[in-house]
């Protein structure tokens, strides 16, 4: 019995480690599936930082997006010193090094890091991973722990793999957000132009014997560059087009 117990005790640690690795892989897979289905940028970012903090036991996690020459704190979980939406120069902190090199940086002991930008006072170790789309770094993902050297190599590799999914999802969400903003801006501009044009046109069509005059407002974008004017008279419809399409036609009335 003692021999069997001894063999069991020796075999347990590898089995436990294997189980933890399987659980971590499943967690990463589920996280990748979840973030891949979210199209709203803010919801996506908040989901990522919350899920990583919970699944990996981090005291703090965040996503910094590159915006010109600044970092934009787009999402944060567990940090009491910084708030979502804050900005600071692209040259500050370990994140600046990650953006410059395009490579992840692991600090097993943050007290030994000259450029460490503190958030939580009890942070002891930190991992920062670039979010890359092709060769372009669009931001960084950071996770902190209260223990020294708390991120084993296998866990770092899992986070790197997940960061690839994060980057693609964030880039897609940013594109969708930009397209929506552009469509909204065009809609506002068209409404303003319609209002101006309607104020320029007379409320009623002029009365000219032998002619039926009509006017209609059409956005320039909807015309595609062609402008057509139709004169309706007793003999038929005379159509004059813009120089881009210099056609003239006469269609007699039936």
C-alpha positions in Angstrom: 0.0 0.0 0.0 2.8 2.4 0.9 4.5 1.7 -2.5 1.4 2.4 -4.4 0.8 5.6 -2.5 4.3 6.6 -3.1 4.0 6.0 -6.9 0.7 7.9 -6.9 2.2 10.9 -5.2 5.0 11.0 -7.6 2.7 10.8 -10.6 0.2 13.4 -9.3 2.2 16.7 -10.0 2.7 16.0 -13.7 -1.0 15.0 -14.0 -2.0 18.2 -12.2 0.3 20.3 -14.5 -1.1 18.6 -17.6 -4.7 19.2 -16.4 -3.9 22.9 -15.8 -2.4 23.2 -19.2 -5.5 21.6 -20.8 -7.7 24.0 -18.8 -5.6 27.0 -19.9 -5.8 25.9 -23.6 -9.6 25.5 -23.3 -9.9 28.9 -21.7 -7.9 30.5 -24.5 -10.0 28.7 -27.1 -13.2 29.9 -25.6 -11.9 33.4 -25.2 -10.8 33.5 -28.8 -14.3 32.4 -29.9 -16.0 34.9 -27.7 -13.9 37.9 -28.8 -14.2 36.9 -32.4 -17.9 37.3 -32.3 -18.0 40.8 -30.8 -18.2 43.8 -33.3 -18.7 46.7 -30.9 -15.2 48.0 -30.0 -15.9 49.1 -26.4 -17.7 45.8 -25.5 -14.9 43.8 -27.2 -12.1 45.5 -25.2 -13.9 45.3 -21.9 -14.6 41.6 -22.4 -11.0 40.9 -23.2 -9.5 42.6 -20.1 -12.1 41.1 -17.8 -11.8 37.6 -19.1 -8.0 37.5 -19.0 -7.9 38.9 -15.5 -10.3 36.2 -14.3 -9.0 33.3 -16.2 -5.3 33.9 -15.5 -5.6 35.2 -11.9 -4.2 38.7 -12.7 -4.7 41.6 -10.4 -4.8 44.0 -13.4 -5.1 43.8 -17.2 -5.4 46.5 -19.8 -5.3 47.4 -23.5 -3.5 50.4 -24.7 -4.3 51.5 -28.3 -1.8 53.6 -30.3 -3.4 56.9 -31.4 -1.0 59.1 -33.2 1.8 59.9 -30.7 -0.2 58.9 -27.7 -1.3 55.8 -25.8 -5.1 55.6 -25.3 -6.2 53.4 -22.3 -9.0 51.8 -24.2 -9.9 49.2 -21.5 -8.7 48.4 -18.0 -9.6 45.9 -15.3 -8.4 46.0 -11.7 -6.4 49.2 -11.8 -7.3 51.8 -9.3 -4.7 54.4 -10.4 -5.7 54.9 -14.0 -9.1 55.2 -15.7 -10.4 54.1 -19.1 -10.0 56.9 -21.6 -6.8 58.4 -20.1 -3.9 59.2 -22.5 -0.1 59.6 -22.1 2.9 60.0 -24.5 3.8 57.0 -26.6 7.3 57.2 -25.1 6.3 56.3 -21.5 6.6 53.0 -19.7 7.5 49.5 -20.8 4.7 49.6 -23.4 6.8 52.2 -25.3 9.5 49.6 -25.6 7.1 47.0 -26.8 5.6 49.3 -29.5 9.1 50.3 -30.7 10.4 46.7 -31.0 7.2 44.9 -31.8 8.2 42.2 -29.3 6.6 41.2 -26.0 8.4 42.1 -22.8 8.2 40.1 -19.6 9.2 41.7 -16.3 9.4 38.9 -13.6 10.3 41.6 -11.0 8.9 45.1 -11.9 11.1 46.7 -9.2 14.1 46.0 -11.5 12.6 47.7 -14.5 13.8 51.3 -15.0 10.9 52.3 -17.3 8.1 50.5 -15.4 5.0 52.7 -15.1 3.3 51.6 -11.8 -0.4 51.1 -11.5 -1.2 48.9 -8.5 1.3 49.2 -5.6 1.3 45.4 -4.9 2.2 44.5 -8.5 5.3 42.3 -8.7 5.4 40.9 -12.2 4.0 42.0 -15.6 3.8 40.8 -19.2 3.2 43.2 -22.1 2.4 41.9 -25.5 2.1 43.9 -28.8 -1.2 43.8 -30.7 0.0 43.4 -34.3 -1.9 43.4 -37.6 0.7 42.4 -40.2 3.7 44.4 -39.4 1.7 47.2 -37.8 1.5 47.6 -34.0 -2.0 48.9 -33.2 -1.6 48.7 -29.4 -0.4 46.5 -26.5 -2.0 44.1 -24.0 -0.7 44.1 -20.5 -1.3 41.8 -17.5 0.0 42.1 -13.9 0.3 39.8 -11.0 1.0 40.2 -7.3 3.6 37.4 -7.2 7.2 37.6 -8.5 7.8 35.7 -11.7 4.1 34.7 -11.8 3.9 34.0 -15.6 5.5 30.7 -16.6 6.7 30.3 -20.2 3.7 28.2 -21.2 1.3 30.8 -20.0 3.1 33.6 -21.8 3.0 31.6 -25.1 -0.8 31.2 -24.6 -1.2 34.9 -24.0 0.8 35.7 -27.1 -1.4 33.4 -29.1 -4.5 35.0 -27.7 -3.1 38.4 -28.5 -3.1 37.5 -32.1 -6.8 37.0 -32.0 -7.2 40.2 -30.0 -5.4 42.2 -32.6 -7.5 40.9 -35.5 -10.8 41.4 -33.5 -9.8 45.0 -32.4 -8.8 45.9 -36.0 -12.1 44.6 -37.4 -14.1 46.5 -34.7 -12.1 49.7 -35.3 -12.9 49.5 -39.1 -16.6 48.9 -38.5 -16.6 51.8 -36.0 -14.9 54.1 -38.5 -17.3 53.1 -41.3 -20.3 53.8 -39.1 -18.9 57.2 -38.1 -18.2 58.0 -41.8 -21.8 57.0 -42.8 -23.2 59.1 -40.0 -21.1 62.1 -41.0 -22.2 61.7 -44.6 -25.8 61.5 -43.5 -25.5 64.7 -41.5 -23.8 66.5 -44.4 -26.5 65.4 -46.8 -29.2 66.6 -44.5 -27.5 70.0 -44.1 -27.0 70.3 -47.9 -30.7 69.3 -48.5 -31.8 72.0 -46.1 -29.6 74.7 -47.8 -30.7 73.6 -51.3 -34.4 73.6 -50.4 -34.1 77.1 -49.1 -32.5 78.2 -52.4 -35.3 76.7 -54.5 -38.6 78.5 -54.9 -41.6 77.1 -53.0 -43.6 76.7 -56.2 -42.5 76.1 -59.8 -42.6 79.1 -62.1 -45.5 79.2 -64.6 -44.3 79.5 -68.2 -46.8 79.0 -71.0 -46.0 75.9 -73.0 -43.6 74.5 -70.4 -43.9 72.3 -67.3 -41.0 73.1 -64.9 -40.1 70.8 -62.1 -37.1 70.7 -59.7 -35.8 67.9 -57.5 -32.9 67.9 -55.0 -30.5 64.9 -55.4 -27.3 64.4 -53.4 -24.1 64.7 -55.5 -23.0 61.3 -54.3 -26.2 59.7 -55.5 -25.7 61.3 -59.0 -22.3 59.8 -59.5 -21.0 62.9 -61.2 -23.7 63.1 -63.9 -26.2 65.9 -64.0 -29.3 65.7 -66.2 -31.8 68.5 -66.9 -35.1 67.6 -68.6 -37.3 70.3 -70.3 -40.8 69.2 -71.0 -42.6 71.0 -73.8 -45.5 70.4 -76.1 -43.4 68.6 -78.6 -41.7 66.2 -76.2 -39.0 65.9 -73.5 -35.7 67.6 -74.2 -32.9 66.1 -72.0 -29.6 68.0 -71.5 -26.7 66.1 -69.7 -23.5 67.3 -68.1 -20.2 67.4 -70.0 -19.3 64.1 -68.5 -22.3 62.6 -70.4 -23.0 65.1 -73.2 -26.1 63.3 -74.6 -29.2 65.1 -75.9 -32.5 63.3 -76.6 -35.9 64.2 -77.7 -38.9 61.9 -76.9 -42.1 63.1 -78.5 -45.3 62.7 -76.5 -47.5 59.7 -77.5 
